[in-house]
Amino acid sequence: HRHLLGIQGLTPPEIVDLLDCANTYVEQSRGPAKKGDLMVGRTVVNLFFENSTRTRTSFELAAKRLGADVINMETATSSLNKGETLIDTAVTLNAMHLDALVVRHPDSGAVQLLSEKVNCSVINGGDGSHEHPTQALLDALTIRRRKGHLDGLTVAICGDVAHSRVARSNIHLLTTMGAEVRVIAPKTLLPSGIEAMGVKAFTDMRAGLADVDIVMMLRLQTERMGGSYIPSIREFFRFFGLDREKLALARPDALIMHPGPMNRGVEIDSVVADDVERSVIREQVEMGVAVRMAVLDRLTRERGSPDARN
Ligand code: CP
C-alpha cells in the first residue's frame, strides 16, 4: 500500500506484520533517542486541522527516531485562512517533495480525497467519525502484549460509538483478527445498523460488560454532535460511566483502555482510570510511538529510494 487511510480492507497478515514490526520498535521508541537511519533525507509533514496531543506528537517523535525531517504545519496560521482549499494546500505541500503527509481532518473522507491528489504517502491521523487507523493499531499492540493474542478475546467498546472513528477502526481491526466485539451505548449514541459491522450492540452497561476481557471507554465527542441531543453529564456518568461497580462485572483480569483525551467523571471514574494493575491507558500512549514508527517504516520501504519519489 502507498497510503494508510484506514483499517478497513487490511488483511490479517498485513495487520500482524504492522504489529510485529511495531513490537520490534518498542525499545527504540522509548529513547534515549538513538536515531535510526531508515528515513534520513525523507520529510514528513503533520497537517492537523483538529486538536491533538497524542497523535501529532507521537508521529513527530516516530519520524524523528527514524531519522526523518519533520514539519508541523500550523493550520491556524497557514494560507488556509486566506481561502486556499484543502486540496490546493496538499498539492502545494506535495510540490515540495514530501515523503509522507499525516493528516487529521474533521470531515470523514477528506483524507482519502487528499491522497488521490498527491504523490507522497498519506497517513490518516483521524478523519471525522470515519477512521483513526494508528489508534486501532496501538490499541491492538497494547492488548497483544498484555494478553498474548487478539483472537478469542471479548472486547467492549463503550460510550459515544456514533461519533467515534476510534470505535470504527477498532471494530474493523478486532473483528478481522477474530475477537468478539460488543458496543455499549445509549440508543442515541449507537449508529443504526452497527451490527452489520459484526458486533453485538447493548444499551445496558451491566449486560454488555459481563465477562469481557477488555473494556475500552470513549469520550463524548460533543464537537461532532452538532444540533443533536447531548446527554446530561451526570446521567451519562451514572448509566454509562465506568466505575468500580460496573467494572466488577467484567472478568477479574479485564484491562481498562481509553484512547484519550479522557474526561474524568464523565465516561470514566478516576479510581478506575488510575488503577495501576488493570488500566493500560499510559501503555497505549507509549505504544503509539512504536506503531507510528512501524507505519512509517512500511510506507518508506514501499516507496523505495528517495530518488524515485515524485
Ligand atoms: N487518541 C488520540 O487521537 O488523541 P489525540 O486527539 O490527542 O491525538
Residues whose N, C-alpha, C, O or C-beta is under 5 A from the ligand:
A	BS01	CP	N51 S52 T53 R54 T55 R56 P259 G260 P261
